[in-house]
Amino acid sequence: MNHWKKMIAPIVVALIIILYYVGIAVFFVKIPGISAVIKILMVVIPLVLAVVMVGVLISRIKEIQGGEEDDLSQY
């Protein structure tokens, strides 16, 4: 149960950033008059960053579950 309290902040921050990236992608889809190539780039890049954020979140959750709460202790 103690691990869940330590996972709340990373999950909330990751969700906010993921929603931000998805919002940017949706925003660029809605803009009329932009060429298709630019529109695709401006959608793909934020979505890739959102997927990377999910990977970072999964990695952080595994660290917390493994007992490594403090990343600074590695350095």
N, C-alpha and C positions, 0 to 999 in steps of 0.2 A: 504494500500500500504506500510505503514511503517513496517508491520510485514514481508513482503517479503524480505526486506533488511536484517532483523535480522535472517532469515531462510537460507540465502545463505551459510554461513560458515558451519553450522551443516550438511546441505545437501551435500556440496562438500566433507567435511571430511568423512562423512558416505559412500559416493560413493567410495572414494579412498580406504577406509578400506574394503568395500565389494568386490571391484575388487581385492584387495590383497588376501583376503581369497579364492575367487573363483579361482584366479590364482594359489594359492598353491594347491588347490584340483586338478586342471587340470594337474599341474606339476607331482603330485604323480600318477595320472592315466597313464601318459605317460612313467613312469620309468619301464623298463622291469626287470624281475628277482626278484621282491618283492612278497612275499606271499600274497595271496588274503585277509587274515585277516588284515594284516598290511595295505594293500592298501585301504581296506574299512574304517578302522579307520582313515587313513590319508586323506581320502576324506570327511568322515562324520563330523569329528570334525571341520574343517574350514567352512563347509557349515552350521553347526549349529551356529557357531559364526557369520556368515554372517546374518543368520535369526535373531539372537539376536540383531545385530546391526540395522537391519531394525526396530525392536521393539523399541529400544532406540531412533532412529530417529523419529518415530511416536510420542513417548512420548514427546520428546523435541519440536516438532512442535506444539503439543497441548498446552504445557506450554507457548510457545511464543504467540500463538493465544489467550490464556487466559490472557495475560498481565504479565506473570511471566517470565521476561527476565533474571532476576538475581537470580540464584539458591542459591547464598551465603546468600541471605537475610533470608533464612529459618533457618540458623544456628547461 
